[in-house]
Amino acid sequence: MPGRTVRLTGWGRISPSVAELAAPATPASAAELLGLRAAARGVIPRGLGRSYNNAAQCAGGVVISTARLNRILSLDAATGLATCEAGVSLEQLMVAGLPAGWFVPVSPGTRQVTVGGAIAADVHGKNHHAAGSFARHVASFDLVLPGGEPRTVTPQSDPSLFWATVGGMGLTGLIVRATVQLKRVATSRVLVDTVRTADIDQTMATLAEHDRGYGYTVAWSDSLARGAGLGRSVITSGDFAEPADLPAAGRQDPFAFRPGARLGVPPHFPPGLASQAWYRKAPRTRRGELQTIGTFFHPLDGIRNWNRVYGPGGFLQYQYVVPFGQEAAVRRSFELVSGARAPSFVTVLKRFGPGDEGLLSFPIAGWTLALDFPARTPGLARLLGRLDRLVAGAGGRVYLAKDSRVPPGVLAEMYPRLAEFAKLRAELDPAGILASDLSRRLGL
């Protein structure tokens, strides 16, 4: 099955590599691509390319796009159980499910993520404290193993393979189909409360309070604030509105949803100003604002190709989690970033609930901070190295779907089940068919 040779990057537009890109239209065609003939060069799946790093690249090998495996096979309007091919995006599920009152159970900051990718990265959202990560809502998936063998996997039938695949970054096989339990909602609007905090202490206290009263909550922080304003943030918290919350006109179409990117990136936009401007324009407090799904969940999807805001050098996203009780480490991370004057276009602080059983799943109960840095930021390597040591020392970890430079030895400190994952991988794939630029760097 011939493909074409292409140059690929992740969403951060760094670390390009060249591979053969194939887009099978059927699971059988995908199985052929995963046959042993591909072992010499390596194979890795790829969805919509929204991993920030090179997790969906395979230099000199074969990258299997799921772009043509993009059909919703069934969606039960009574139960919200959806079965779809792996290339279906979360946006497709929203468009299909909302008219019957169903929304995706977990959404990251973009809806341009495939179901296969959401499982492989075990994505999380603003509701992790209440709903966990994506895997919790997956009833089953069909996996093509290295060598081409198809297998249906559930948490009950094959827990080892299920929890290795969840968060496993495509390194256990190609997901071709999945069944996901959607979330019942009464409208497509979110009733949102906004609070502007003065510093990191107030930010963390407010997040903890809001987790007890809201299904979704997040802090957008000013990464460059220093001194008394360190960690100042805008916290937005909400839940899906009821029909009675809508204005009369809105009740005529309570599930209205009109996705699509509308705005282009302004030229020469200084990334460091974004978080400051967001903070300054926010009200000190606002209650009961109705927001669309796009505005609340996916504000950056409203900016076409927003990843180009950093210019041709691209950007790195750094996301960590540290356990509750390590609040001093969170504070210190803000001090390190602001002290380095490293501009972060998007700086997001959230709280996670308990993690799941995924061997390489990222979330654990604690604080998670995501930062976006221009790749050419002076002193960035030193700053991120200091953050690595801080996070590892606090018993935390970085997110594999975003990491592009953590040393393998540090990763082993962060993920205590790494050896367990490696052992299962060796049994599943003794010929080393599945490989990515990420896995080669880290020795996964």
N, C-alpha and C positions, 0 to 999 in steps of 0.2 A: 504494500500500500504506500505509494510514493507521497512524500510531503514536500514542503518547500523550505529552503534554508532561510532563516530569519535571525535578526538581532533582537534580543529580548532584554527588558529590564523589568523590575517590579514597579510599584506605584511611586516609589521614591526617585526613580529615574537615575539610579546609580548602578555600578557593577554590571555593565552589559555583558552578555555572552551570546554566542551564535550556536544555534541548534536546528535540527530538522523539526518543523512543526507539522503535526498531522492532526486532522479533525475527523475522527471516525463518526459515522452516523448511527451505528448500532453497537450494542455491547459485544456482539460477535467480532466486529471489526476491531474494537478496542482490545479484545482478548488476543487477536492475532498480533497486534503491536507489542503486547507484553510477552510474546513468545520468547523462547530462549535465544533466538537469533539476535535479539537486541542486547544481550548481556554485555558484549564488549564495549558498547558505547554508553549504556545507561538510558533509562526512561524515567520521566516524571510527569504526573498530571498537571494541568493548568486550567483554572476557571477563567474569571474575568480580569486576572492580573492585579488584584487589589492588595495582595501581600506587599508590604513596603520594601521587602528585601528580595533576595534571589531564590526564595524557596520554590518557585515554579519555573526555574531555569535549569538547564542541563547542558553545559558547554560540551559541544562535540557529539551530543547524543540526540535523543528523540524526546520532544515535548508533546504530550497528548492533550490537545485542547478538547474541552467538553462543550464547545460552542454549538455543536449540532445535536448534542444529547440534551435537548432543552424543551422537552414536552411534559406538561402536567398530565399525568395518566388518569388520575381520579382525585376528586375532592368531595368528600361527603358533607353536604350542607347541614346535616343534622348533628354530626359528631365533630366536624372540623379536622378529620383525619385526611391528610393529603399525601398521595403517592406521586412522585415525579422523578424525572431523570436528573442526573447530577448537575447538568448545566443550567437548570432552571435557576433564575435569580430570585433573591428575596423580593425584589420589586414585582416580578411576575406573580409570586404567591400572594402579595398584597392585592394586586389588581384582580386576581381570580377569587380571593377569599373575602375581601371586604364587602361586596354586595350581599353576601350571606351572613355577615357579621363575624368574620374570622380574620385575625391578624397574625403575623409571624410571632412565635413565642418569645424570641430573643432577636434583637436587631443591633448590630454594631453601628458605628457612625456613618456607614454608607449602606444603601440597599442594593448597590451594584456588586453583590457577592453571591456566588452560586451556592446552592445547597451542599454540593460536594465540598466546596471550599469551607463552608461554615462548619461542617463536620470535621474536616481535616485540621482546621485551626481551632476547633471547639470555641467559637466566637462567643463573646459576652456583650452585654449592653448595659444600659442605665438601670436595668431591673435585676441585676445579678443578685442583689441582697434578698430579693423576693422569689426569683424564678430560676436562679442558677444559670449555667451556660447552655449552649445550644444542644449539647448531647443529651441533656436531661429530657428533652422533648422528642428524641428520635426513637421510633419504635423498632425500626430495622433498616438495614441498607444492604444492597447487593454489591459485592466487591469482586473485582477480577484480580486474582492473586498473581504474583510474579510467575511467569510461565504460562499464564492464560486460563487457569482454572477459575470458574465462577463459583461464588459461595454467597448464600444469604446469611447475614449475621445479625443476631439480636443480643441484647444484654443477657438474656437467659440462655440462649442456645450455645453461645461461644463468647463468654465474658472476656476471656483473655484477648481475643482478636478484636472484639468491639472496643475495649478500652485502650488497646494499643493504636487502633486506627483513629479514634477520637483524639484530636490534638497531635496526631502522628505526622502531620505535614506531608501526607501523600506517600509515605515511605513503606506502607504495608500493602498497598495495592491501589487499583483505580476504582473509586466508587462510581457506579454507573446508574444507580437508582436508590431512592430512599423514601421512607414513610415517616412523616413528621406530624405531630399533634399541634395544631394551631390553637391560638388563644381567642376565646370569645370576647368580643367587644360590642358595645351598644351603639357607638358612632365612630367616625373616623377623625374626630377632633380630640385634642388633649386639653384638659383644664389645668392650667399651669400657674404656679406661684413662683415669684422671683424675689430673691433676697440678695442684696449687695453686702458683702462682709468686709471688715476693716483689716483683718490680718489672718494669719494661718490658724491661730487658736480658735478664732470665731468661725473660720471656715470649717474646721474639723468638727467643732461642737455642733454646728448647724447641720452638717451632713449626717452626723450620728442621729440627731433629733429627727431629721426628715426621713431617714430610712425606716423609722417606726411608723410614719404616717402616710407615706406615699409609695406607689409602686415603682416609680421611676424618679431618679434624682442624680444630678451631676453638678460639679463645680467647674466653671471656666475661669482659670486663674491667670493673673498678670505675672508672668514669669520674670519680668525685669524689676518689679517692685522690690524695694530694699528697706532696711530699717524697720520703723514701726508699721509700715505697710506690707511687709514681707508676707506673701501668700494670700494677699487680698483677692477676692474672687466674686464672681456672679454665680449664684446657685439657682438652678431652675429645677423644679420638682413638680410632678404632676401625675395624673391618672386619666384614662380615657373618659371623656364626658358622657353623660347620659343625655338622651333626647331632650329632656326638660331643660338642660343647660344651654341648648342651642337657641339662637334667635329664630323667630317664626319662619323666616325664609330658609334657614338651614335645616329645619325639620322636614322639608320637602324631599331632601336628598341627604339623609344623615350619614351615609357612607361615601360621600363624594371624595374622590382621590384622583388628583391630576398630576402625575409625576412628570419629571423631565427637568433637565438643567436649563436655566434661563439666561444667566449672566456670564460674560467672559471675565477673565482675570485682568484687572487693570495693570498696565505696564509699569514697571519700576516701583512696585508696591513694596515698602520696607516691611519684612515679616514681623519684626519686633514691635511695630506699632499696632498690630492687630489686637493683641490681648489688652494693651493699654486702652485702645479706643473702645473695645467691647466693654471694659470695666467702666469707663467714664460715661458712656451713654446709657448704661443700665440704671433703672430706678432703684432707689434705696430699698423699696419693697413694693410689690404689686401682687395682687391676689386675683384668682379667677379669670385669667386671660385665656381665651380660646385660641389654640394654635393648631395649625395643620400638622399632619404627620411629618411632612418634609421640614417644616420650620423647627419642630421639636426634636425629632430623631436624627435628621440628616441635613443639617444646614449647609454643609459643604457640597452636597449633591446639587444644590442650587447654583453653584459656580462651575461653569464648564471648564474641565481640565484644570481644576484648582491646584493640582500638583505642579503646575508650571510657575506658580507664584515665586518660587525660589530661583528661577532662571535656569540656565543650561547646566549648572552644577548639580542640580537635584537636591534632595534632602534625606536626612535620616530621621526615623522616628524611634524614640527610646521609650519603652514602657516597662515599668517594674511594678511588682507588688511586694509589700512587706507585711508581716502579720500584725494584727492588733496588739497593742503594747509597745510597738516600735514607732510611736509618734515622733520621737526625737529624730529618727532617721528621715522621716518625711520632712520635718522642719529643716534638717541639715541639707537635704537635697535641694530645697528651694534656695537655701543660702549659697550652695555651690553654683547653681545656675545663675542666680542674679549677680553673684560676685564675679563670675566669668563674663558677664554682659553678653551672654549667648542668647540671641533672639529666638524665641519659640513662637511660631505662628499660631499653633493650637496647643494649649496647655490644659489638660483635663485631669481633675482629681475625682476619684469615686471610691466607694466602699464595696468590697466584695463580701458575699455570704460564703458559706462553706463550699469548697471545691468538690469536684466529682472524682471518679476513680481513674480518669485518664492518666496513663503513665507519663505523658508529656503535656498534659493540660496545664494551662497557665494559672487560672484563678486559684487562690487559697483565701481563706477568710482574712481580710485585712484591707490595707490602703493601696490603691493603685494610681499611679501617676503616669500620664503619657505626655511626651514632649516632642515637638517637631523642630529640627535644627537644619538650617542650610548646610549642605555637606562641606562647603568651603569656609565655615566659621573658624576663625583663628583659634587655636588651642582646643578644638573640639575633642580630639582624641584623648588629650589629657583629662578633660572634664569627664568624658564618658568612662574612662578608666577609674576615676575616683568614685563615680556613681556605682560602677560595678562592685568595687570593694565595699562601699557602704551597704549596698543591697544584699550582697552575699553575707556580710557580717551580721546583718539583721535577720537572717534566715529567709530572705526573699529570693526573687527570681526575675528574669527578664522574659519577654514574650517572644517565642520563636517565630511568630508570623511577622515580626517587625525587626528582629535583631539582624544586624548586618556586620557585626564586628566583635562580639564578645569572644574571648579566648576559650578554646575547648575545656581547659582545666577549670576555669571559672564556672562554665556551664555545668560541669559535673558537680560542683559544690551546690549549685542552685536547684538541680533536679535529682533528688535522691533515688528515683526509680529509673535513672538513665541506663544502668547496667541491665535491669530487667527488660527494658525496651530493646537494647542491643541484642540480648540473648534471643528474644522472640523473633527479631528481624533476621538473625542468622539462620534460624530454623525455617522461617518462611521463604527466605530469599538467599539460599547459599551461593547462588551464582552472581549475586550483587546486581541484579537487573535494575532495581529501582534506586535511583540516585539523583540528587539535585546539587546545584552549586552550594547551597546551604549545608546539605548533609556531608558533602566532601570536606568543606571547611571545618566542620565540627566533629567529623568522624562518627556521625550518627549511624 
